[in-house]
């Protein structure tokens, strides 16, 4: 198996850093500016509302990660408990939305912040260079990538707290007048987009085969990372609206740059842009490269994709071929010319769709693996066992509909459905090809190859 070369090197601290770094980035430095224009002064409320359904939806994932730790859990749980075809299409759609949407989104946004220091900087060249750096870092091994992630997250959180603290000292309550002036529909759209900013933490269930004592570490990491992330988001949103009249930010391409430039001294401004904005985006880029290959490796081991794609580097234990494909797709995204709003919509849609098959698997867990469920350090029972997946299903359907409607362009909407249907086509073609060789992909559901 390709994943047999992965090394168990991550402890609680490293997993928390990965979860926080994966999540913070889009939330504060990309979506804040986008959603501010949609919700106006209700931005902090939108952040507060967005965390509720996402946190509830994360609980079934924490239960699965605790009961049956596994590499590539977002694919492996539903492929063994629900349907390998449904699991594959979910990962395929998420991968395309992430590699062609999320990675370019953060690379381009980071380049925009870098232009503060070098106005003549080429956004495309900087974004491609940044993607290349993290591609190389992750080729050299997950331990190095995780260590770099830890250092970056510490600096990032310090910069965000510095910005928030200064903004709160300048808070003007009048900036929050007419709080709901943008209306309920705009607030709902803002919440829909911001749900994605909390979804990154679920990436840690991809790393079960590389985490020491994953049954305990995975749920603990989620319970620690979520409050930290939520507090930081709320503080930044309140400081941004409170320190500066939000109406004047509507024409700003990067509202946080405008606010920080007016509220911080020169040194503080440079620290916030370099240590906050740029590191927030780069930690997310790094985390995407860290987890981006895991489910794909399990899919390859199952035979749905060609075995050659899953080769691991013998020295570093990294999936160099898959990482190269991810790097190429992300560069194509940078060169596509799509707006940040379009990339954000694709990333949010892909991030939500991946939940659907995993939530189905969580409902099957107690019947399929009663002993593992009972012995799990974290499990849902009774009312909560049914409520958490139900909230997740509603969140996926409702917010996906809102985002698709807001895309407006039929071509952009059609492209996302191309992501989905191409996955269905790929699976069916591969299934027919393997059946001729006497291999039935339906047998994947019978496999019991979990990480011990």
PyMOL commands that set and color helices and strands:
alter all, ss='L'
color gray80, all
select helices_A, chain A and resi 2-5+12-23+26-67+73-81+84-114+123-139+142-169+173-176+183-206+208-210+214-243+246-249+255-263+266-291+294-301+307-310+320-335+340-368+370-375+382-407+410-435+441-446
alter helices_A, ss='H'
color red, helices_A
deselect
rebuild
show_as cartoon
